[in-house]
């Protein structure tokens, strides 16, 4: 079932608990097509739990979730997911092309990749800026290049929604900047939601901010830029304040803030 012109993600009155301990309470929000949503919040606030609910790995205790117009489990083949750190064996000889083709497994016939699969993989590599990398070893790539390959893998499978959990956590600043530009470019065609601790990304690239700390609030960036962003230390420290229950500080600020004696 297609999402059509409706929301790509529609979460209504969702509550979720681990072993009786509630993690998310009464969460309601919807995400329109081609949005770039930055998910922010403190550790333990429920960000990764929300991604797992959207992927259908968890089911809400109460409430409903629709992804691309369907239940999360039914929509799973249309959703790409890139974890913070994908486990892989560096000694396993897999090429970039082979890694991207893994995104076509659900569409291939008995594991055999045809012309359409190879074409989709090639196009996905082109979209992430890695044309010509197909024969290179995945293990020999930089952290940023590996993330691009994993994104290409998701795109090759025809993903209409891309979920990213801390996509630049193990990437140098130069590659991180390129990745954020890529995410923004991808929203010309698909919807992107990424968990991020770097709030400069929110102001520079995202269209919306989803603040999560037990509950959640979705804001268009224009709504929060002036009234709920606070800057200090010459602008290197940013905070989002969503009501009184969500306070998010940029952890990278400590590396850039000026030092004072005492």
Secondary structure, 3 states (H helix, E strand, C coil): CCCCCCCCEEEEEEEEEECCEEEEEEEEEEECCCCEEEEECCCCCCHHHHHHHHCCCCCCCEEEEEECCECHHHHHHHEEEECCCCCCCCCCCCEHHHHHHHHHCCCCECCECCHHHHHHHHHHHHHCCCCCCCCCEHHHCCHHHHHHHHHHHHHHCCCCEEEEECCCCCCCHHHHHHHHHHHHHHCCCCEEEEECCCHHHHHHCCCEEEEECCCEEEEEHHHHCCCCEEEEHHHCEEEEEECCCEEEECCCHHHHCCCCCC
